[in-house]
Amino acid sequence: MTSVTTKFSDTVTLLESKLGDNWIIGTPLGIGKPNPMINHLYQHAKSSKQLKMEIFTALSLEVPHGDSLLEQRFLQSFNQRFFGQYPELSYIDDVKHDRVPENITVREFYMQSGKMLHASTAQKNYVSSNYTHVARDMVDRNVNIILQMVAVKRNESTTEYSLSCNPDLTLDILKTAQREGKPRPVVIALVNEHLPFMGGQALVNAEFFDLIHDHDKDYFEPFATPAQPINVTDYSIGLLVSTLIKDGGTLQIGIGSLADAMVYCTALRHQHNTQYKALLDKSNIINNYNTLIEKTGGTGTFKQGLYGASEMFVEGFVHLYEAHILRRKVYPDAQIQALLNNKKITEQIRPGLIKNLLEWHVIDEVITARTFIRLQSLGIFKAELTFKKGRITDSSGREYSTNLDEKTNLAAIEQNCLGKSLHHGVVLHAAFYMGSKRFYQWLHALIDEKKSLFQMTAVSQINELYGGEALDRVQRVKARFINTCMKVDVLGAAASDALENHQVVSGVGGQYNFVAMAHALDDSRSILMLRSVHSGKNKVESNVVWKYGYCTIPRHLRDIVVTEYGMADLRGQSDEVCIQRMICIADSRFQEDLRKQAVSHKKLSASWQVPVAFTSNTPEMLAQQFKSVKDQGYFPTYPYGEDFTADEKTIINALQWLKSNTSNKYTTLLILIKAQFVKAGGKEQAYLKMMKLESCSTLKEKLYAKLFIYALRQPS
């Protein structure tokens, strides 16, 4: 019987009694970690040198603290307001500063982007695995503990539990361990009433756990991500991608400003179609890509809607749902779903359906108990009907023969036993979720009837086709798998998670899974979003490159790449055509160098030149292109709400200006000299107070205060 406790010492006692001094812990990526419990066990292991503890996880979320004194001062006040009493994971700081004790190992298969780039411990212990292979890898490492934060629903007589944000790996680990004949890990839950309660495969009973920790002092608001600003580059990429989404199709997206921009532009296409099409014309998108758009996507409104099949349930899906775009329901029956796809039936149950199902060989001539349960669960038969000894009985006691060869039996069932509409339709399947405070509040407020449209499940169901391929194929029609990358070479190979020196930025996650699936599913495409440039050391560098010494997605899986300057359809194309198309979507400052390299390596005809339509790929051109529509109120910096106050945004702009303009010693010295002659004005005094720099006691503080005032006066 499952025990319920309020003391972490009971967790330690249970683990010591069952496992001795060898603890191999699996705990969810993202927000599903039971932070207070992990912190208690981590401190226990630090003080118990005989205990060997390994933590295998991903995306250990860190509250930002900043590098410079100015960043630290700003974040101190912001964190107090935004993150409140969020219990930070104590092992993160030890990992970052390479001071994890010898008896403890922390391994991650995905890291918070860029946070551990220079942490030796994190880099050495990183495990590179496809998301769908992680459960296998954890079981291979003999994981013997699963620690999970869970949501709870308390009724008068029962208490229900939900894996909520993270059924992704927990379900797969237990299934894999059982299949391989290994002991079931000890599963321990920490209840958190602030965690939204979700259904689907996330629903579990108390017996699922060996121990449940439930104490209100350990409830906390889940980690929330502040809204990221969306700039013109992001919106340009989002606008292009929105033309590749086909009505009646399937969507997978990730988190971040590029995904948010794509969602905004997709909603614009549906809700303000006239303005949307006008912008496409003005931007020459239709002129340049009409063939690709007509074949792959569209520019009209979404009459059928979209279905989401995404490892991550991001807030963008909420906005698509509220825009009445995410509304294509899928059903848990491959044959019924195929009939819906082919428009042979509708979601409304119509007379003659049983006869049609019989003719289409979906059911046999005699309805068995199994067939009855199948049709009733789908809503085809009324919920109040029962089946016993080969006969159907309605609520009045009338019985119906199940031999459909007899026309009178068929007619009686058609007339009296059919429901009104199909049941258990779903608009989104996902394996985990994470997002803003607004997102969590929306999930909390969602009534059960609507919440059932959003089903949480194991990552193996989402990120691959094996196990339920027939159903997956008919549900995931016209799929668009939209992801972000850092570099793409001219032949289409992409680097998304690490640098060419093998330092890991984040992790492959499910990106490879989805790219491969795009090639495996009919009429589906992988779309990689790429900002064409980034700021390197003292200069701007192209993200479209001749070659790069690291690869996440190999060139033989190349498909569609989108930058702010255009779209490159690479699938099935020759190397020369791929090179031409990639150069056309590169920043024009780098096009000629790429062209020359391709020619010198015999991969491009010397006579080929960049078409005139793509020779003005510059930030200035992009800004001009979007100016008029931004002036009309479209493409706001924060379309879905913001988390920074006006004063905080002013400070952020100043800090960003300072960071970008002090990248070399010469400019830094020049700014330092100029800053010595500034004095704080009225409003600037208030900003200094926010940064706790109104009364400087050290030379360092005085210097930073001057730099801060100078930065505040620069144009944003």
Secondary structure, DSSP 8 states (H G I E B T S, - for coil): --EEES-HHHHHHHHHHHHTTEEEEE--SGGGS-HHHHHHHHHHHHH-TT-EEEEEES--------SSHHHHHHHHHHHHHHTTT----HHHHHHHTT---TTEEEEESS-STTTTTT-HHHHHH-----GGGHHHHHHHTT--EEEEEEEEEE-SS-EEEE-TT--TTHHHHHHHHHHTT----EEEEEE-TTS----BTTEE-GGG-SEEE--GGG-------------HHHHHHHHHHHTT--TT-EEE--SSHHHHHHHHHHHHHHHSHHHHHHHHHHTTHHHHHHHHHHHH--SS--SS-BEEEEEEE-HHHHHHHHTT-B---B-S-HHHHHHHHTTSS-SB--TTHHHHHHHTTSS-SB--HHHHHHHHHTTSB-TT-EEETTEEE-TTS-EEE-BTTSHHHHHHHHHHSB-SB----BSEEEEEE---HHHHHHHHHS-HHHHTTEEE--HHHHH--TTSHHHHHHHSTTEEEEEE-SEEETTS-EE-SB-TT--BSS--TTHHHHHHHHHHSTT-EEEEE--SEEE-SSSEEESEES--S--SB-GGG--EEEETTEEEE-TT--HHHHHHHHHHTS-HHHHHHHHHHHHHTTSS-TT----GGGTT--HHHHHHHHHHHHHTT-S-SSTT--SS-HHHHHHHHHHHHHHHT-SSHHHHHHHHHHHTT----HHHHHHHHHTT-SS--SHHHHHHHHHHHHHHTS--
